[in-house]
């Protein structure tokens, strides 16, 4: 298949051809076409990351996800490749970040401690716990709690990439994927997918209003933390804290439910 013939075919035709032949020239064309998507995803992941995490490294990790997405994409599922690829690219980046264990152990421990406190408080209160209530339960001042949240802010994004089994062999889906593109799962996993989606939406709806807005604007409207700050008229640092608290509440609420689903 010459370059001219490749150019004359529609993208749908190329995907169908690639599924049959695994032609490296078609793959290379898709890699070139969607390379900017890797930089875009890496750029969103880079927000709030510690300085020792290089943007170029994130891009490098993401390229593996793009290759994986191209190799596994099925055009017959009526899902846009861009939507499918974003989750694969982000997943590859976080897989690599986990493998190099970039989150300090002390921060990870504090994060888990807060999640446990939030889960305990909100289970007994039947509502969202305030910062003051969480701080009191932890035996620290509200100011110390806010400082702790700032320290944890750069790690909370990882939490949304915890995986859930979909019921499909050798395939899992992250909480983030469930939020962003629930329809990208294999039809065989519809029951599991819909239950996961229902639980997550229910948990999001129970979040405090500002935290819910941050999640919606970040994951659904695709705004950066800086842009969200402009919308809500707060600082980018404040948005980062709201995002972190939202994720912690979600994880705390989903932990027990997750055990019941899996």
Backbone bond lengths (Angstrom), bond angles and torsions (degrees), N, CA, C in turn:
res aa  C-N    CA-C-N  psi(-1)  N-CA   C-N-CA  omega(-1)  CA-C   N-CA-C  phi
1 X - - - 1.470 - - 1.527 108.87 -
2 X 1.374 116.73 114.71 1.447 120.60 -177.92 1.518 112.04 -77.30
3 X 1.361 115.15 168.03 1.457 120.09 -179.15 1.526 111.60 -62.26
4 X 1.328 116.10 -36.90 1.462 119.92 -178.71 1.528 110.97 -63.82
5 X 1.350 115.38 -41.80 1.466 119.85 178.98 1.524 110.49 -64.45
6 X 1.351 115.84 -38.56 1.467 120.11 178.12 1.527 110.51 -59.71
7 X 1.317 115.86 -43.69 1.456 120.80 -177.66 1.526 111.93 -66.40
8 X 1.327 116.48 -29.41 1.465 120.52 -176.14 1.528 112.54 -79.32
9 X 1.313 116.88 -19.65 1.463 120.38 -178.10 1.527 111.03 -82.80
10 X 1.337 115.62 148.87 1.461 119.78 175.44 1.525 108.36 -75.25
11 X 1.339 116.40 163.51 1.464 119.31 179.99 1.524 110.70 -62.61
12 X 1.320 117.13 -39.58 1.461 120.74 178.18 1.524 111.12 -59.03
13 X 1.332 115.93 -42.46 1.469 120.72 178.82 1.524 111.06 -65.13
14 X 1.316 115.62 -38.41 1.468 119.57 179.46 1.531 110.81 -66.56
15 X 1.328 116.62 -39.91 1.465 119.30 178.43 1.528 110.39 -63.37
16 X 1.302 115.98 -43.59 1.471 119.81 179.50 1.522 110.84 -63.54
17 X 1.338 115.90 -39.22 1.467 120.37 178.41 1.526 110.62 -66.35
18 X 1.335 115.53 -41.71 1.464 119.52 -178.30 1.523 111.36 -66.12
19 X 1.333 116.98 -38.12 1.469 120.57 178.23 1.524 111.20 -59.19
20 X 1.323 115.68 -33.17 1.467 120.11 -177.78 1.526 112.63 -85.15
21 X 1.333 116.14 -39.51 1.468 119.83 -169.68 1.524 115.57 -108.45
22 X 1.339 117.23 -23.34 1.472 122.20 -173.48 1.536 110.19 54.63
23 X 1.308 115.56 37.26 1.463 122.62 -179.79 1.532 109.77 -61.59
24 X 1.331 117.11 122.09 1.465 121.45 -176.41 1.524 112.19 -63.73
25 X 1.350 116.99 -26.76 1.455 119.35 179.96 1.534 111.06 -70.78
26 X 1.320 115.81 -35.29 1.469 119.39 176.20 1.520 109.59 -69.41
27 X 1.334 115.83 -42.68 1.475 119.78 178.27 1.526 110.50 -59.14
28 X 1.330 117.14 -45.90 1.466 120.75 -179.38 1.525 111.25 -62.18
29 X 1.321 116.10 -35.64 1.469 120.42 178.07 1.531 110.21 -64.55
30 X 1.335 116.46 -42.67 1.460 120.30 179.07 1.533 110.98 -67.90
31 X 1.326 116.78 -39.12 1.468 120.41 178.47 1.528 109.86 -59.63
32 X 1.322 116.11 -46.04 1.470 121.02 179.24 1.520 111.08 -64.09
33 X 1.326 115.89 -42.00 1.464 121.42 -177.18 1.523 112.04 -65.49
34 X 1.346 116.02 -39.30 1.458 119.45 -174.19 1.532 113.98 -103.63
35 X 1.328 117.73 8.66 1.468 120.81 177.62 1.535 111.91 -56.41
36 X 1.343 119.37 -40.25 1.470 119.42 178.43 1.530 113.04 -59.86
37 X 1.324 116.38 -27.18 1.463 120.45 179.73 1.529 110.56 -65.80
38 X 1.341 115.88 -35.92 1.463 120.58 178.33 1.529 110.03 -62.98
39 X 1.338 116.36 -44.12 1.466 120.26 179.61 1.529 111.14 -65.65
40 X 1.318 115.21 -36.27 1.462 119.63 179.36 1.533 110.58 -63.98
41 X 1.340 116.25 -48.10 1.466 120.36 -179.76 1.527 110.31 -64.97
42 X 1.328 116.67 -43.29 1.471 120.99 179.21 1.527 110.29 -60.43
43 X 1.332 116.07 -37.07 1.455 120.38 179.67 1.516 112.02 -65.15
44 X 1.331 117.06 -38.79 1.456 120.58 178.39 1.527 110.78 -70.24
45 X 1.336 115.89 -39.10 1.467 119.62 179.63 1.528 110.44 -66.94
46 X 1.335 116.20 -34.55 1.470 121.13 -175.14 1.522 112.75 -65.22
47 X 1.342 116.81 -23.62 1.463 120.14 -178.36 1.527 110.31 -62.15
48 X 1.311 115.88 122.29 1.466 120.47 177.85 1.520 114.47 86.01
49 X 1.331 116.78 -3.26 1.461 119.07 178.71 1.529 110.83 -74.25
50 X 1.331 117.91 151.54 1.469 120.91 176.12 1.523 110.39 -60.88
51 X 1.341 116.04 158.26 1.461 120.80 -177.13 1.525 113.42 -63.77
52 X 1.327 117.34 -21.39 1.465 119.12 -178.48 1.530 112.43 -78.39
53 X 1.325 117.09 -4.33 1.464 120.51 176.09 1.524 108.25 -97.21
54 X 1.331 116.69 110.64 1.460 121.84 -175.68 1.530 111.59 -83.72
55 X 1.340 115.65 139.63 1.459 121.47 178.91 1.527 111.18 -58.24
56 X 1.336 116.74 -43.75 1.468 120.76 -179.17 1.529 111.59 -61.36
57 X 1.339 116.19 -33.67 1.467 119.60 177.19 1.527 110.38 -66.71
58 X 1.328 116.06 -41.17 1.464 120.36 178.83 1.524 110.56 -62.02
59 X 1.336 116.13 -40.64 1.462 120.71 177.59 1.524 109.96 -61.95
60 X 1.336 115.33 -44.31 1.468 119.99 179.15 1.518 112.11 -60.16
61 X 1.336 116.35 -42.21 1.468 120.07 177.95 1.532 110.10 -64.27
62 X 1.340 115.42 -39.87 1.455 120.84 -176.54 1.518 113.78 -66.76
63 X 1.333 116.35 -29.71 1.468 120.06 179.40 1.531 110.62 -59.12
64 X 1.340 116.20 -37.85 1.473 119.51 177.85 1.531 110.20 -61.44
65 X 1.333 116.09 -37.11 1.451 120.09 178.31 1.518 112.13 -67.31
66 X 1.342 116.41 -35.68 1.461 120.40 177.81 1.524 110.18 -65.77
67 X 1.329 117.30 -45.07 1.472 120.90 176.74 1.525 110.35 -58.29
68 X 1.329 116.04 -43.23 1.461 121.23 -179.92 1.529 110.85 -63.29
69 X 1.345 115.60 -41.61 1.464 120.38 -179.85 1.526 111.22 -64.79
70 X 1.318 116.22 -43.31 1.465 120.61 179.61 1.525 110.39 -62.52
71 X 1.320 115.15 -41.84 1.468 119.98 -177.23 1.532 112.30 -67.76
72 X 1.358 117.08 -34.11 1.461 120.35 -172.87 1.526 114.66 -102.64
73 X 1.332 117.00 -6.81 1.468 119.85 -175.65 1.524 111.60 -65.60
74 X 1.337 114.68 134.24 1.463 121.01 177.66 1.526 108.42 -117.67
75 X 1.342 117.46 106.16 1.477 120.68 -177.24 1.521 113.78 -64.05
76 X 1.305 117.13 -15.61 1.471 119.95 -178.14 1.533 112.57 -78.18
77 X 1.328 116.93 -9.69 1.465 119.86 -178.83 1.524 112.47 -83.59
78 X 1.330 116.02 -0.54 1.465 121.36 176.65 1.525 112.88 58.67
79 X 1.320 115.48 38.18 1.454 121.74 174.29 1.523 107.10 -117.08
80 X 1.321 117.01 135.76 1.459 119.47 179.67 1.526 109.81 -64.09
81 X 1.341 116.42 138.82 1.463 119.11 -179.24 1.522 110.76 -59.50
82 X 1.332 117.20 -40.17 1.462 120.44 -178.53 1.520 110.97 -56.82
83 X 1.326 116.67 -44.14 1.467 121.54 179.63 1.524 110.61 -62.73
84 X 1.317 115.80 -44.75 1.473 121.40 -179.54 1.522 110.35 -66.17
85 X 1.351 116.06 -43.09 1.459 120.46 -174.86 1.523 112.64 -67.10
86 X 1.324 116.91 -36.86 1.468 120.40 -178.29 1.525 110.87 -56.26
87 X 1.334 116.99 -44.81 1.465 119.62 -178.90 1.518 111.57 -68.19
88 X 1.335 117.28 -36.61 1.465 120.85 179.03 1.528 110.96 -69.17
89 X 1.331 116.17 -41.06 1.471 120.78 -179.65 1.523 110.00 -65.32
90 X 1.349 115.36 -47.82 1.461 118.75 179.84 1.530 110.56 -63.19
91 X 1.317 116.27 -40.64 1.467 119.83 179.19 1.516 112.00 -60.64
92 X 1.343 117.01 -41.16 1.466 120.76 179.59 1.528 110.84 -64.46
93 X 1.337 115.86 -38.73 1.470 119.94 179.33 1.523 110.48 -63.54
94 X 1.330 116.37 -46.87 1.462 119.27 -177.96 1.523 112.63 -72.00
95 X 1.323 117.03 -30.92 1.467 119.81 175.04 1.522 109.67 -59.71
96 X 1.331 115.87 -44.01 1.463 120.27 -178.97 1.530 110.85 -69.63
97 X 1.330 116.75 -39.16 1.462 119.90 177.92 1.529 110.73 -62.33
98 X 1.326 116.03 -39.10 1.468 118.96 176.92 1.522 111.16 -63.33
99 X 1.328 115.42 -41.34 1.465 119.74 -175.53 1.526 111.61 -65.56
100 X 1.346 116.59 -30.37 1.468 118.46 178.90 1.529 111.01 -92.23
101 X 1.366 115.22 -1.18 1.463 121.50 173.90 1.522 112.03 51.79
102 X 1.351 116.03 58.10 1.461 120.31 -173.60 1.522 114.28 -78.60
103 X 1.320 117.73 -15.36 1.467 119.68 -179.55 1.530 109.83 -85.19
104 X 1.328 118.56 123.23 1.468 120.43 178.84 1.528 110.97 -55.76
105 X 1.328 116.22 140.10 1.459 120.64 -176.97 1.526 112.02 -58.71
106 X 1.327 117.16 -39.03 1.463 120.91 -178.65 1.527 111.28 -63.24
107 X 1.347 116.25 -38.18 1.465 120.72 178.86 1.519 110.11 -68.20
108 X 1.333 116.15 -41.36 1.455 120.29 179.98 1.533 110.67 -63.12
109 X 1.324 116.27 -40.21 1.461 120.55 179.91 1.526 111.30 -65.08
110 X 1.338 116.00 -42.32 1.463 120.57 179.08 1.525 110.77 -65.18
111 X 1.324 115.66 -38.52 1.458 120.77 178.60 1.526 110.24 -60.83
112 X 1.334 116.15 -46.10 1.466 120.36 179.09 1.530 111.10 -64.31
113 X 1.346 115.49 -38.54 1.461 120.13 -179.54 1.535 110.54 -62.15
114 X 1.344 116.41 -43.39 1.467 120.41 179.54 1.523 110.37 -64.92
115 X 1.328 116.57 -42.46 1.471 120.25 179.61 1.523 110.95 -59.62
116 X 1.339 116.46 -40.83 1.469 120.43 179.89 1.533 110.80 -65.97
117 X 1.345 115.91 -41.18 1.464 120.79 179.10 1.524 110.20 -64.71
118 X 1.336 116.10 -44.23 1.467 120.83 179.42 1.527 110.37 -61.37
119 X 1.320 116.19 -44.34 1.464 120.70 179.96 1.526 110.65 -61.14
120 X 1.322 116.68 -45.13 1.464 122.24 -179.20 1.532 110.73 -63.70
121 X 1.342 116.14 -47.94 1.463 120.74 -177.40 1.528 112.27 -64.91
122 X 1.342 115.22 -48.52 1.458 118.65 -174.57 1.529 111.95 -71.46
123 X 1.329 116.08 -25.67 1.470 119.04 175.73 1.520 110.23 -68.65
124 X 1.338 116.06 -39.08 1.463 119.81 -178.15 1.531 112.14 -81.51
125 X 1.342 116.40 -33.06 1.462 120.67 -177.76 1.525 112.26 -81.38
126 X 1.334 115.55 -30.42 1.457 119.52 -176.60 1.517 112.63 74.44
127 X 1.323 116.72 20.74 1.470 122.66 179.01 1.527 108.59 -157.74
128 X 1.335 116.00 177.14 1.455 120.29 177.59 1.523 110.41 -69.58
129 X 1.324 116.28 135.21 1.467 120.77 178.61 1.527 109.47 -83.09
130 X 1.321 116.62 141.26 1.467 121.14 178.67 1.526 109.69 -79.79
131 X 1.326 115.85 164.52 1.467 120.52 177.34 1.531 110.23 -58.15
132 X 1.324 115.60 -41.13 1.469 120.04 -178.58 1.528 110.61 -62.60
133 X 1.324 116.64 -42.56 1.465 120.87 -179.42 1.529 111.27 -66.40
134 X 1.338 116.46 -40.48 1.468 120.08 179.10 1.524 110.10 -65.51
135 X 1.337 116.27 -44.82 1.464 120.92 -179.92 1.525 110.98 -61.36
136 X 1.353 116.50 -43.84 1.467 120.61 -179.90 1.520 111.05 -61.48
137 X 1.336 116.15 -42.57 1.462 120.64 -179.89 1.530 111.34 -64.02
138 X 1.346 116.08 -31.80 1.472 121.16 -179.79 1.530 111.88 -83.99
139 X 1.345 116.24 -9.82 1.459 119.72 179.83 1.515 113.64 77.33
140 X 1.351 116.50 28.46 1.466 120.82 178.42 1.522 108.93 -129.38
141 X 1.346 116.61 166.90 1.458 120.04 178.50 1.525 109.75 -77.41
142 X 1.323 116.14 162.74 1.466 119.97 178.85 1.529 110.22 -64.03
143 X 1.330 116.64 -35.08 1.476 120.85 178.32 1.532 110.31 -64.33
144 X 1.331 116.35 -42.55 1.471 120.26 178.27 1.531 110.66 -64.38
145 X 1.328 115.89 -36.14 1.462 120.42 178.24 1.531 110.43 -64.04
146 X 1.345 116.98 -43.31 1.463 120.79 179.93 1.530 110.89 -63.30
147 X 1.316 117.06 -39.84 1.469 120.91 177.79 1.526 110.39 -63.70
148 X 1.326 115.15 -38.79 1.466 120.82 179.10 1.526 109.92 -65.21
149 X 1.318 117.23 -40.00 1.454 121.22 179.52 1.518 111.45 -64.12
150 X 1.325 116.40 -37.71 1.469 120.57 178.12 1.525 109.69 -62.80
151 X 1.334 115.96 -41.54 1.466 120.50 -179.46 1.529 111.36 -65.27
152 X 1.321 116.01 -36.58 1.464 121.02 -177.14 1.534 112.39 -81.78
153 X 1.332 116.47 -21.09 1.468 121.17 -173.42 1.520 114.25 -48.95
154 X 1.318 116.93 -39.41 1.456 120.08 -177.05 1.512 114.81 -72.80
155 X 1.334 116.88 -7.00 1.471 119.09 -177.10 1.522 112.94 -111.37
156 X 1.327 117.40 -11.28 1.463 119.16 -170.50 1.520 113.10 -67.71
157 X 1.333 118.28 -27.41 1.462 120.51 -179.64 1.514 110.96 -57.64
158 X 1.327 116.49 -34.78 1.463 120.31 179.74 1.529 111.45 -57.96
159 X 1.305 116.22 -33.48 1.453 120.09 -175.48 1.522 112.79 -60.58
160 X 1.327 117.15 -32.93 1.456 119.92 -179.28 1.514 111.97 -72.13
161 X 1.314 117.13 -8.70 1.451 119.60 -179.44 1.525 112.73 -99.17
162 X 1.319 116.41 9.23 1.458 118.74 170.97 1.523 108.67 -59.03
163 X 1.318 117.01 142.71 1.461 118.94 -172.41 1.517 113.39 -98.80
164 X 1.327 114.12 151.03 1.456 123.82 173.01 1.511 106.30 -120.95
165 X 1.310 118.01 139.85 1.464 119.86 173.79 1.522 108.93 -70.60
166 X 1.332 116.67 139.25 1.464 120.02 -179.72 1.524 111.71 -97.06
167 X 1.308 117.25 -11.01 1.449 120.04 -175.49 1.513 110.94 97.45
168 X 1.325 116.12 -10.83 1.455 120.28 179.09 1.531 108.89 -93.25
169 X 1.311 117.23 137.84 1.463 121.11 -175.70 1.521 111.03 -58.38
170 X 1.331 115.63 132.87 1.463 123.14 177.17 1.524 113.51 57.20
171 X 1.313 117.83 26.10 1.457 119.30 179.06 1.520 109.52 -134.48
172 X 1.316 114.62 139.20 1.456 120.64 178.65 1.521 107.76 -135.45
173 X 1.294 116.49 165.68 1.456 120.58 178.37 1.521 108.08 -136.08
174 X 1.335 115.77 140.44 1.451 118.98 179.23 1.519 110.18 -85.61
175 X 1.325 115.37 164.37 1.460 119.63 176.87 1.524 108.67 -59.59
176 X 1.323 116.41 -40.07 1.459 120.41 179.92 1.523 111.35 -61.62
177 X 1.333 116.74 -42.15 1.461 119.92 178.98 1.520 110.02 -62.89
178 X 1.322 117.24 -36.48 1.463 120.92 179.54 1.521 110.32 -64.68
179 X 1.331 115.64 -37.20 1.454 120.49 179.57 1.522 110.33 -70.91
180 X 1.339 116.55 -45.39 1.458 120.82 -171.13 1.520 114.10 -81.50
181 X 1.319 116.76 -44.64 1.465 118.13 -173.18 1.522 111.53 -145.64
182 X 1.317 116.89 66.35 1.472 119.74 -177.14 1.517 113.51 -59.75
183 X 1.319 117.69 -24.22 1.460 119.76 -177.33 1.523 113.54 -80.57
184 X 1.345 117.41 -1.66 1.465 119.50 -177.97 1.524 112.22 -82.33
185 X 1.323 117.25 -3.69 1.455 119.43 -179.35 1.524 111.12 -78.13
186 X 1.313 115.76 159.74 1.457 121.22 176.59 1.530 109.62 -62.77
187 X 1.325 117.87 139.15 1.478 120.42 179.70 1.521 113.10 -54.65
188 X 1.331 117.08 -26.39 1.463 120.53 179.08 1.525 111.51 -64.03
189 X 1.323 116.09 -17.88 1.472 119.47 -176.38 1.522 112.11 -106.47
190 X 1.335 117.26 20.20 1.469 121.35 -174.92 1.530 112.50 -57.95
191 X 1.320 116.96 -44.35 1.468 119.61 -178.19 1.519 110.67 -61.67
192 X 1.349 116.08 -48.99 1.459 120.11 179.80 1.518 110.77 -63.23
193 X 1.343 116.11 -42.29 1.457 120.89 -178.28 1.523 110.93 -61.60
194 X 1.333 116.38 -47.72 1.458 120.31 -176.93 1.521 111.55 -65.24
195 X 1.328 116.81 -36.22 1.466 120.03 178.54 1.524 109.85 -67.67
196 X 1.335 116.13 -44.21 1.471 120.53 178.52 1.522 109.84 -61.12
197 X 1.334 115.44 -46.22 1.460 119.90 -179.78 1.527 110.95 -60.65
198 X 1.337 117.21 -43.32 1.462 121.22 -179.11 1.526 110.94 -61.53
199 X 1.327 115.81 -44.66 1.466 121.12 -178.96 1.526 110.84 -63.50
200 X 1.327 116.09 -42.81 1.463 120.00 -178.44 1.523 111.16 -67.34
201 X 1.326 116.89 -44.57 1.465 120.35 179.94 1.523 110.19 -61.99
202 X 1.329 116.02 -41.00 1.463 120.95 179.16 1.527 110.22 -62.22
203 X 1.346 115.70 -42.85 1.466 120.18 -179.57 1.524 110.85 -66.98
204 X 1.338 117.04 -38.97 1.463 120.86 179.19 1.526 110.27 -64.63
205 X 1.327 116.56 -42.45 1.465 120.92 -178.48 1.523 112.62 -64.33
206 X 1.326 116.71 -22.13 1.466 120.25 -179.58 1.523 112.73 -88.93
207 X 1.333 117.12 -3.58 1.463 120.81 -179.76 1.525 110.51 -71.62
208 X 1.348 117.29 154.89 1.470 119.68 171.99 1.527 109.37 -55.84
209 X 1.334 116.87 149.19 1.465 121.96 -170.34 1.527 113.59 -54.70
210 X 1.331 118.06 -46.35 1.471 120.00 -177.42 1.520 111.72 -66.16
211 X 1.326 117.02 -39.21 1.464 120.43 179.71 1.525 109.89 -66.42
212 X 1.327 116.20 -38.96 1.461 120.58 178.60 1.529 110.13 -64.04
213 X 1.343 116.70 -41.94 1.461 120.83 179.40 1.520 111.16 -61.13
214 X 1.328 116.41 -41.06 1.461 120.29 179.69 1.521 110.98 -60.95
215 X 1.331 117.04 -45.23 1.467 120.76 179.56 1.529 111.22 -63.12
216 X 1.324 115.90 -45.03 1.468 119.97 -178.72 1.530 110.51 -62.54
217 X 1.336 116.27 -46.39 1.464 120.05 -178.45 1.523 111.86 -67.95
218 X 1.333 116.93 -33.86 1.469 120.42 -177.53 1.520 112.31 -79.10
219 X 1.344 117.16 -45.35 1.465 119.94 -173.55 1.525 114.18 -95.68
220 X 1.338 116.75 -28.45 1.462 118.86 -179.31 1.528 111.69 -97.55
221 X 1.345 116.65 -45.56 1.465 120.48 -177.75 1.522 112.10 -88.60
222 X 1.347 116.26 -9.31 1.461 121.54 174.36 1.530 113.43 64.42
223 X 1.337 117.69 31.87 1.462 120.78 176.70 1.523 110.01 -84.93
224 X 1.328 116.70 154.15 1.465 120.91 174.42 1.529 108.26 -79.83
225 X 1.333 116.89 167.23 1.462 120.26 179.03 1.527 110.52 -62.32
226 X 1.331 116.26 -35.43 1.463 120.48 178.80 1.524 110.67 -64.76
227 X 1.340 116.66 -43.59 1.474 121.20 179.42 1.527 110.83 -66.08
228 X 1.341 116.27 -37.09 1.468 120.06 178.37 1.525 109.79 -64.96
229 X 1.335 116.04 -38.94 1.464 121.11 177.64 1.516 111.47 -59.11
230 X 1.337 116.44 -38.93 1.464 120.81 179.11 1.527 110.77 -68.07
231 X 1.342 116.21 -38.38 1.463 120.60 179.27 1.530 110.68 -66.38
232 X 1.334 115.87 -45.48 1.465 120.54 -176.27 1.529 112.93 -87.54
233 X 1.346 115.34 -5.32 1.466 121.82 -179.49 1.525 112.37 59.75
234 X 1.340 115.16 46.02 1.465 121.84 174.23 1.532 107.59 -134.53
235 X 1.325 117.00 169.57 1.463 120.22 -178.73 1.530 110.89 -73.54
236 X 1.329 115.36 159.39 1.459 120.23 177.66 1.524 110.68 -61.36
237 X 1.343 116.39 -35.98 1.460 121.22 178.14 1.526 110.81 -62.30
238 X 1.330 116.36 -39.97 1.466 121.04 178.92 1.524 110.54 -66.04
239 X 1.339 116.88 -40.09 1.464 120.87 177.82 1.523 109.55 -61.81
240 X 1.343 116.20 -42.10 1.458 120.65 179.42 1.521 110.90 -60.30
241 X 1.336 116.77 -41.23 1.466 120.53 178.19 1.534 111.21 -65.73
242 X 1.337 116.14 -42.65 1.467 120.05 178.90 1.520 110.67 -61.75
243 X 1.329 115.44 -39.98 1.467 120.90 178.85 1.529 110.05 -63.09
244 X 1.325 115.21 -45.24 1.461 120.25 -179.46 1.526 111.39 -61.43
245 X 1.328 116.03 -45.53 1.466 119.29 179.95 1.527 111.35 -64.65
246 X 1.320 115.62 -37.81 1.467 119.12 179.27 1.524 110.50 -62.38
247 X 1.329 116.22 -43.94 1.466 120.57 -179.11 1.528 110.57 -65.96
248 X 1.323 115.88 -39.88 1.468 119.40 179.67 1.526 110.98 -64.24
249 X 1.336 116.00 -42.32 1.467 119.09 178.37 1.531 109.55 -63.41
250 X 1.334 116.22 -43.38 1.465 120.04 179.84 1.518 110.81 -59.55
251 X 1.342 115.51 -47.84 1.466 119.77 -178.69 1.524 110.51 -63.32
252 X 1.327 116.65 -41.21 1.463 120.39 -179.16 1.530 110.30 -62.68
253 X 1.333 116.18 -41.93 1.468 119.98 -177.83 1.525 112.24 -75.23
254 X 1.322 115.89 -32.44 1.459 119.09 -175.67 1.522 113.41 -83.62
255 X 1.332 116.70 -21.19 1.464 120.13 -175.30 1.523 112.40 -55.14
256 X 1.328 116.79 -52.05 1.463 119.17 -177.49 1.530 111.12 -70.82
257 X 1.332 116.50 -36.23 1.466 120.21 179.89 1.522 109.67 -68.11
258 X 1.323 115.68 -38.44 1.466 121.30 -179.04 1.527 110.14 -57.92
259 X 1.314 115.87 -42.12 1.464 119.50 -179.61 1.532 111.04 -62.53
260 X 1.329 115.19 -31.85 1.442 118.66 -179.98 1.512 113.20 -75.40
261 X 1.351 116.42 -27.92 1.457 120.09 -178.13 1.516 111.70 -82.78
262 X 1.358 115.69 -41.93 1.472 118.67 -173.89 1.512 111.79 -74.94
